[in-house]
Amino acid sequence: MPAALTAPAPAMAPMDRQAFQTLLVELRDDAVREREIALAESATAVPDPVAVSRAARLQRTVEEIDAALRRIADGSYGSCVRCGRAIPPERLELRPFAAGCVACEQRR
């Protein structure tokens, strides 16, 4: 959709950003811990493909969380990175590191 037809996302309240930031930091810490466990499990003479896959998936999650924390810092958190529309709060509650709205993610 052209940018001229896309309404900008309303600014997220600072309290909302703080709550999501706290949640994201906790999720990141958990994902890093789990990734380290998966890496330890895969560091055997014969690497476990499930553990390797799990470690890679957790690494992507950490990267998505880091990107969400950067969006909080720059004030763009809660807006779709593709179309700029507001991401519904329900989506952010379910997936706090979501970068896009449902419509944009379905088009990907």
Secondary structure, DSSP 4 states (H G I P E B T S, - for coil): --GGGSPPPPPPPHHHHHHHHHHHHHHHHHHHHHHHHHHHHH-SSS--HHHHHHHHHHHHHHHHHHHHHHHHHHT-TTB-TTT-PBPPHHHHHH-TT--S-HHHHHH-
